[in-house]
Amino acid sequence: MRATHEKFFLRKKITVYQWTKVEEYTLSSLQEDKIVEVKAGEKSVCLLKRNDQLYAFAATCPHQGAKFCAGWMDAAGRIVCPLHQYRFDPANGRNTSGEGYKLRTYPTEIRENIIYIGLTL
């Protein structure tokens, strides 16, 4: 009897970004631990600079659409929605207070102190 072997290949998802310049702020002009809303092209996005890291995420809460620029950071470094105090990790969008929502996050790049946000095509 002849043995047969199958090869399995993992498919890797490749995401293509349109790198969009943020006009309102540069990296050095952002205050530490302060959430600001900016325009990336036609999209409203929030930025947060924390411990020399830059995070970009949706401007509104996935629960009921409250604006995160009216929210705050808690002591653990999570973004807090101003409406119902749901908490999110700014690095990955995970809902850390347990309601099961996911906050949209975006990759960022800094080029000569200019902020670029990666929007999916």
MOWO-V158835 format. One record per residue. N is the residue number from 0. RES is the residue in three letters. OMEGA is omega in whole degrees, 0 to 359 (NA if undefined). D_FIRST is the distance of its C-alpha to the first C-alpha in whole Angstrom. Layout:
n,res,omega,d_first
N,RES,OMEGA,D_FIRST
N,RES,OMEGA,D_FIRST
This chain:
n,res,omega,d_first
0,MET,183,0
1,ARG,179,4
2,ALA,175,6
3,THR,180,10
4,HIS,176,13
5,GLU,176,16
6,LYS,179,20
7,PHE,179,22
8,PHE,176,26
9,LEU,176,29
10,ARG,180,32
11,LYS,178,35
12,LYS,178,38
13,ILE,179,41
14,THR,178,44
15,VAL,181,47
16,TYR,167,51
17,GLN,183,54
18,TRP,187,56
19,THR,182,59
20,LYS,173,63
21,VAL,185,65
22,GLU,190,68
23,GLU,187,70
24,TYR,165,69
25,THR,180,68
26,LEU,182,66
27,SER,180,69
28,SER,179,71
29,LEU,175,69
30,GLN,178,70
31,GLU,176,68
32,ASP,177,67
33,LYS,180,68
34,ILE,177,66
35,VAL,177,68
36,GLU,181,67
37,VAL,174,66
38,LYS,172,65
39,ALA,190,62
40,GLY,178,63
41,GLU,186,63
42,LYS,173,61
43,SER,183,63
44,VAL,174,61
45,CYS,175,63
46,LEU,177,63
47,LEU,174,63
48,LYS,182,63
49,ARG,178,63
50,ASN,179,62
51,ASP,174,62
52,GLN,177,59
53,LEU,180,60
54,TYR,175,58
55,ALA,182,58
56,PHE,182,57
57,ALA,182,58
58,ALA,183,62
59,THR,180,62
60,CYS,179,60
61,PRO,181,57
62,HIS,181,59
63,GLN,170,62
64,GLY,178,63
65,ALA,182,66
66,LYS,180,66
67,PHE,178,65
68,CYS,174,68
69,ALA,179,70
70,GLY,183,67
71,TRP,175,67
72,MET,174,65
73,ASP,184,65
74,ALA,180,65
75,ALA,178,61
76,GLY,178,61
77,ARG,176,60
78,ILE,181,61
79,VAL,177,63
80,CYS,182,64
81,PRO,185,68
82,LEU,183,67
83,HIS,178,65
84,GLN,172,65
85,TYR,184,61
86,ARG,182,59
87,PHE,174,57
88,ASP,183,55
89,PRO,182,56
90,ALA,185,53
91,ASN,178,51
92,GLY,182,53
93,ARG,177,51
94,ASN,186,54
95,THR,178,55
96,SER,168,57
97,GLY,182,54
98,GLU,175,55
99,GLY,179,52
100,TYR,177,53
101,LYS,178,52
102,LEU,179,54
103,ARG,177,53
104,THR,182,53
105,TYR,174,54
106,PRO,179,53
107,THR,173,56
108,GLU,175,57
109,ILE,177,60
110,ARG,181,61
111,GLU,178,65
112,ASN,179,66
113,ILE,183,65
114,ILE,173,62
115,TYR,178,60
116,ILE,180,57
117,GLY,177,54
118,LEU,180,54
119,THR,181,51
120,LEU,NA,51
